[in-house]
Amino acid sequence: MRADIYRKQTDLISNQISEIQWLSSQAREKAAHVVGYLQLPGLTQDQQRRLVRDTRLLDFNLRTLLALNYLGSLLSASDIARLEHAFETVDRSLLPLVEAGDQCEKALASILALEEDLFRVSSAAVDHRQTFNETARIETKAAENRIIFAFALSSLIITAILIHQRTMFARRKEKHLRSFSALFAHMTRTRISALCLFLENLNNDEKPDPEMVEAARQAAAELDKINDGLMKISYSKKMTEMSPLQDILAAIQLEHSRRIEIRISATAYNLPVPASQIHLIVDELVRNAEKAVGDAPGAKISISAQVKKRWFRKSQLVLKVIDNGPGMKPEVLRKATDPFFSTKAGRHVGLGLTSCSEMLKAIAGKLKIVSTPGVGTSVQIEYPLRT
């Protein structure tokens, strides 16, 4: 009964924090849109209408966020003050300037002043969720220890363990599906955004830019590949299809235009691994590496794989995706796998590394990140082998 109470309280507060995070992310997205329109040298009539619409949506998101009756119990007084200041800036200063239509410079200065407040509120909600999850985990573990102690000498402990294992298996399966769906949504979101941008800039009187057409065609092709992979997984006979590691990495190498160096040890070459999970995770890590190195001269991305022998424990596959990009600062690295944390503005809500980490946990694996500013980043996957 106590465990059920903990679960209900956890779900309630988790949903409340998720709503705050979602509204904060939406506000940041609309703010990024407004900044983009205000930075254009000359606004068309249609762009001016979209600018006014996005500013009103930003005002509505902030008003809705402040109207939440549980906001005071989840955010500090300083974060609420930042949120109120941001709302007043949008409602009393930014929106009138945007609706006037000829005050772009003043409006841009106003929106840039409140972006930092929106980022701090979103980060504070993430930090609060981490603290709450850790507290709930400790309380749950304490309750389990009391139950084990109370029934240690009773035959009921056998039933309790079986029930507990069954529940954990169900949660693990649910967690696996959630992480998979989150990663799939993350992979499709950027492509859909690219297509939406292409459609928004279409003009019946002008021929579309060839580069935009090619980008839209590439985004559609990538969406088709992702959808094809999802169909194969959904119609597979087994929950986890196993494939040789070499085949998976070779397929990823072909999917990316940039040359990727692959180094696989002899013991790991034909090693059977979960095909869908490893492919999705490594593909996401490679895409992150490509974004990190950009078009810089001398950019390098490599994938290495080897089997690590361990005493008295199962051997494990150690797979690394390494790039020589700009790297991450320590404060950014600490939050790299936090949900909804992102250094990118706009529609990016920071679920890629989070979903990779959660999906690896679902198959008993681990994700480790080592990054040095000015040197590059190495993301390591550790997957315990079945034999």
N, C-alpha and C positions, 0 to 999 in steps of 0.2 A: 504493500500500500504506500509506503514511504517512497519507494522507487518510482511509483506511478505519479505521485505528487511532484517529485523532482522533475520527471519527464514533462509534465504539463507546464510547470513553471518555466522550464528551459525552453520549450516550444514557444510559449507566449512572449518571453523577453527576446528570444532569437528573432521572431517575426517582427517585433517592434523595432529592433536594431536594423533588420534588413530593410524595413520601410524607410527608416531615416537614411540609410546608405543609398537606397534607390532614388529617393527624392533629391538627395545631395548630388548624386551622379547626374541626374537629369538636369539639375540647375547648372552644373558645371558644363554640361553639353550645350545647353542653350546659350550660356555665357560665351562659350567658344564660338558658336555660330554668329552671335551678335558682334564679337570682336572681328571675325572674318569679314562680315559685310561692311563694318565701319572702316576697315582698312583698305577697301577698294577705292581706287581713285575717283570713280564716278559711278553712282548708283542708277540703274535703270528703274523704271516705274515698278516693274515686277519684283526686282531685288529690294526696293524700298518697302513693298508690301510684306515680303518675307521677313525683312528686318523688324518691322513693327510686330508681326505675328510672333516671332521668336522672343522678342522683348516682353510681350504680354504673357507668353508661356513661362518665361523666367520669373516674372512677377507672381504668376499663379503658383508655381512650384514653391517659391519661398513663402508665400502666404499659407499654403497648405502645410508646409513643414512647421511653421510657427504655431499652427492651429492644433497640432498633435498634443493631446492632453498628458501624454507620458514623456514629453520631450525633456522636462526638468529633471526627471529621475535617471536619464541616460546620458545627458550632456552636462558639462560644467557650466557655471554661471558665465564665465568668460566666453565660452563657445556660443552660448545662447545670445550673449551681447553682440558677438560678431555677426550672428545670423540676423538679428534685428537690425543692425547697422547696414548689412547688405540689402535687406528688404527695403529699408527707408531710402537708401541710395537709388535702388531701381525704381521704386514707386514714385518718389518725389522729384528725382533728378533725371535719371536715365530715360524713363518712359516718356516724360514730356519733351525732352530734347529729341528723341527719336521720332515721335509723332509730329514734331515741328518740321522735320525733313531737311533743315538747313543748318543743323548744329552738330555735324558729325565729329568734329575735333573735340568739342566739349563732351559729347556722349562717349567717345573713345576713352578719354581721360577718366571719366566716371566709372566705366565698366572695368578698366584695368586696375582701378583702386580696390575693387571688391573681389577680384579673382582669388587673392591670397586668403581672404576670409572664407570663401567657399571651400578651398582646398583644406584649410585647417579643420573646418567642421566635419568634412568627409573623413579625414584621417583620424579625428578624435573618435568618431563612431566605430572605426575599425579597431582602434586600440581598446575601446570599451568592450567590444565583442571578444577580443582575445582574453581580457581579464575575466570576463564572465564565463567563458568556456573553460578556462583553467579552474576557476572556483567550482563550477558544476562538476568537472571531472574529479576533483578531489573529494567533493561530497559524495559522489556516486561510489568512488573507491572505498571511502570510509563505511558507507552503508553495506557494501559487499563484504568487507572484512568482518563487520559485526555479525552478519548472517552466517558466514563461515564459522566464526568462533562459537556461535550459539548452537549450531547443529553439527559440530565436528564429530561428536560421539553418537550421532543418530543416523539411522539409515535414510532419513529424509534428505541428507546432503547429496546423495546420489541423484535424486530427482531434481534437486536445486541446480546441480551442475549441468545436468542434461538440458534443463529449461534455459539456463543461462547460455549454454553453447548454441542452442537453437536460435535464441534471440540475437546473439552476436553474429551468427551466420546470416540471419535475415538483415540485420543492420549493415553488415559488410556488403551484402549484395545490393542493398538500396544505395549505400554510399558509392559503390562502384557505378551504378546506373546514373546517379546524380553527377558524379565527376565526369563520366563519359559525355552526358548530355551538355554539361557546362563547357567542356572543351570543344565539342562539336559546334555549339552556339558561338563560341569565341572565334573558331576558324571561319564560320560562314558570315559573321557580322561584318568583318572588314570588306569582304567581297560584295556583300549587299550594299554597304555604304558607298563603295566605288560605283556600282550600277546606279544607285539613287542619284549620286552626284552627276553622272553622265546624263541621266534623264532630265534632271533639273536644268541643265545647261543647254539642252537641245533647243534649237530655234528653227521654226519652219522656214524662215526666209534665208537661212544660212546653212551652208554645208558643214556638218560636224567636223571638228578637228581630227585628223587621222590618228594622232597619238591617243586621244580620248577614246576613239572607236576601238583601237587596238587594246587599250587598257580594259575597256568594258568586255571585249571578246575574251581576253585572258581571264578576267574575273568569272565570266560565265563558264569557261572551260574548267576552271578550278572548282567551282561549285558543283559541276557535273561529276568531277572525279570524287569529290567528297561524298556526294550523294550516292555514287556507285559503290564506294567503300562501305557506306552505312547499310545499303541494301544487302551486300554480301554478308555483313555481320548479322543482320536481322534474319536472314534465311539460312544461316549456317546450322548444321545439325547439332553442333556442340556449342556450349556457352563460350568456351575459349578454344579457338582453333590455333594449333601450333604450326609454326613454319620455321625453316632454317633462317638464322640471323642474317646470313649473307644475302639471301633473296630479299629480305626486308630492306636492308641498307642499299642494295643495288637499285631497288625500286625508288627509294627516296632520292638517290643520286640522279636518276633519270628525270625525276619530277622537277628538279631545280636547275635553272639555266646556269647558275654560277658553278664553277668547278669545285667540287668538294673532295678533299683527300680522305680516303678511307683506309684504316689500318686495322686488320682483324688478325688475331693470333690463330694458330692452327687449331687449338682446342676449342675456340669459339666459332670457327668458320661455319660448321654445319649444326651448331647448337640449336635445338628446337626451343622457341620462345613464343609467348602469346602474341599472335600476329597483329591483331587489331590494336591492342593496347600499345605495344612497343612502336608500331608504325605511327600511330597518332602522336605519341609523346615525342619521339625523335623528330618527326616532321615539324612539330610546333617549336622545338628547341632550335632546329636549323633555321626556321623562319625568323625567330628572335635574333639568331646570330647574324643573319643577312641584314636585318634592320640595323643591328649594332655596327657592322663594318661599313654599310652603305656602299658608296662608289669610291671609297678611299683607295689610292694606289697602294699596292702591296697587301690588299686585304686577303686574309686567309681564314678558311673554315675547315676543320678536320673532325673526323669521327673515328675514335679508337675503341676497340673492344677486346677484352681478355677475360679469362676465367681465373678467379682468385681462390686458391685452396686455403681452407681454414681448419684448424685443429678442433676436433670434437663438435664441429658444426658443418652444416651443408656448405658446399662450395657456392660461390656466387659469381654472376656475370657483372663485370664492371665496364660500363659503357660511358664514354665521355664525348661531349660536343664542345669543341674549343674554338674560340675566335680571338682575333687580335684587335678587337674594337676598342672603344674608349674606356671600357670597364665601368664598374659601379663604385660609388663612394660607400663607406661603411654604413652610414645611416640608411641609404637606399637598399643595400644588400640585406640588411636586417629585415626589411619589409617586403622583399622581393616575392615571397610566396603568400603574402597576406591577401585575403579576398578584397576586391574593390580598390586595392592600392595600385596606382599607376602614375608614372611620370609623364604620360601623354595626355594631351587635352582632347576635347571633342567626344566622340562616341566610344572611345576606348575606355572600358571600365575595369580592366585589370583582372581578368579571370584565367589567363593562359597558364602561367606557372602554378597558380593555385590548383587548377584542375589537373595538371600533370602530376603534382605532388600527391593529390588525393587519389588519383587513379593508380599510382604506384603503390600507395598504402593498401589499396584494395587487393593487389596481387602480392602483398607482403614485401614490397620493394621500398627503396628510399631514394630521395632526391637531395643532392648536395650541390651547393653553388660556391665557387671560389672565384673572386673577382678582384682585380687590382687596377685602380685608375691609371690610365695611360698604357697599360700592358694588355688587358683583355679579360675574357671571362671563360671559365670552364664549368660546365654543368655535368655532374656525374650521376649516373643511374646505377643503383645497386639492386640486382634482382637475384634472390636465392634460387638455386637450381633444385629441381625435384629429385634428382639422383646424385 
